[in-house]
Amino acid sequence: MELSPRVRGIPPSTTLALDARARARRAAGRDVINMFVGEPDFEAPAAVQEAACAAVRGGEARYTPMAGTPELRAAIAAHLTRSRGVPFAPEHVVVCHSAKHALSGAVLALVSDGDEVLVPLPAWVSYAEQVRVAGGRPVLVPPRADFGPDLAALRAAVGPRTVGLLLNSPCNPTGHVLSDDDVAALVALAEERDLWILSDEVYHRLVYEGPPARSPVGLGEAARRRTAVVDGASKAFAMTGYRIGFLAGAPELVDAVARLHGQTTGCPNAVSQAAYAAALADEPPEVGRMVAAFAQRRAHLLAGLERLGLRGPPPRGAFYAFPDVSPWLDGRGVEAFCDELLEEHDLALVPGTAFGAPGHVRLSYALGLERLDEALERLATFLAGRRVDSAR
């Protein structure tokens, strides 16, 4: 059986492959501290669980409209209106199986063969691959020293086939939150060069200091028309296994994605739609408590990394730290660093090469404080046994 070149070229997700490896070691009896995966270690709010159970018991676990139930589309539109500060209507929303599903649907709807899409680095592992699957070419643009977008480099990267800009704020893997000035400059570039903006805002609620994350849609009607927002339930509501998210944008894009999914994946999960609508109706109190816990863990982890000499721009959002480990690489790559750390100390980190930043590692702080302390102790022992390149 001959597979298509488009499918043959898809690599496995780095983070999911590493997570599977850590789980296999744990299943073999190892005490693995898994800082690979971006999954909150909290239960979904009680209102979410109750709504899911009620949907099952009430006979609502059936096919829904392809773009999502009217109730959930209305709830998402109201949520966006409150949280992004500009009016949204249900016809601006298509419900998807997850934020990743929404992203892939938008990319397939917007990218033609040979089109180029700007992807500021460091970037989540799936962005570039989704553009390639759609027949496009991701243009990976290195960041400023603070992990913010290098606006001059982005402008220089625009070519005759450039059609779009893929943004993520708060950012996975760095936790960087775009400043208002950067958002305004990116929108101005998009308007000047007639680019669409695909804004992944799945960590929008998870900001711990400074002003909240700013969406491009808030910069006027012209910006809103060219911007598609992706968000979902996984991060802010700890609903990872529910697999539910959405795309919000121009009605013609929303309709295109609904038609695409109608011929590929079908309607979204009915039970998860009911659960998500309950989460959006009135923010459950568990969300604020989860955000407060992440803020405490963030401060705890950053202080511990600082004591070890592992530094980097402090993350304001998401739940990751992304320190520079290049002085400890012993002339080898960061993949070898992470492999040895896992094999010798059962501590699982993601190498920065997965995100386009080979001198860094990503640590998720979706762990309790005791496990974070244990992780820092293992990391300290590992670093103590390695030669430090003081010239770096």
Salt bridges, closest charged atoms under 4 A:
GLU2 OE2 - ARG8 NH1 3.03
ASP19 OD2 - ARG23 NE 2.68
ASP31 OD1 - ARG371 NH2 3.01
ASP31 OD2 - ARG378 NH2 2.82
ASP41 OD1 - ARG297 NH1 2.80
ASP113 OD1 - ARG6 NH2 3.51
ASP115 OD1 - ARG161 NH2 2.91
GLU116 OE2 - ARG137 NH2 2.78
GLU129 OE2 - ARG132 NH1 2.68
ASP146 OD1 - ARG144 NE 3.05
ASP180 OD2 - ARG214 NH2 3.36
ASP182 OD2 - ARG144 NH2 3.02
GLU192 OE1 - ARG155 NH1 2.74
ASP194 OD1 - ARG226 NH1 3.44
GLU201 OE1 - ARG84 NE 2.88
GLU209 OE2 - ARG298 NH2 3.28
ASP231 OD2 - ARG84 NH2 3.01
ASP255 OD2 - ARG259 NE 2.91
GLU283 OE1 - ARG205 NE 2.93
GLU306 OE2 - ARG311 NE 3.00
ASP330 OD2 - ARG332 NH2 3.38
ASP330 OD2 - ARG386 NH2 3.70
ASP339 OD1 - ARG21 NH1 2.91
GLU340 OE2 - ARG332 NH1 2.53
GLU340 OE1 - ARG386 NH1 2.73
GLU343 OE2 - ARG21 NH2 3.00
GLU343 OE1 - ARG25 NH1 3.22
ASP346 OD1 - ARG25 NH2 2.77
ASP346 OD2 - ARG30 NH2 2.80
ASP373 OD1 - HIS300 NE2 2.59
GLU374 OE2 - ARG378 NE 2.89
ASP389 OD2 - ARG392 NE 3.40
